[in-house]
């Protein structure tokens, strides 16, 4: 793993990002703002699936607007996250918290796919499984945020 980290650190892309004073902070700002946006969208979707929040709009309509925005945010997060990994591979690739975050991300994506599916067909009161799934989704997204913060402090 060390050889790969050393190789990645020495690549031209990594060197450009490392040697451009504003690159890492700029990428981090994009990453954090996009994560906050995604969290707000996921929170609204989860609350609506659970029968709470923004009840003036139908669940199908809300999901139709928010789910595509969630996927756009995920793409931006993947790109900005990849750039951050390329810039400082020693900080992430060897960090167990990074792998916790990636595992939680897989779970969050699966839950989001499921909630989007529920949103397309739910017409009445939410079933308890939908409420629990929505709550779990928000717990997992919160875990991703916390793990992301801990990457900086855990070696």
RAKA-V667967 format. One record per helix or strand. SS is the DSSP state (@ for helix, = for strand). FROM is the first residue (numbers start at 1). TO is the last residue. Records with the same first field share a line. If there is no record, write none. Layout:
SS: FROM-TO / FROM-TO
This chain:
@: 2-10 / 12-19 / 23-49 / 59-87 / 89-92 / 96-121 / 128-151
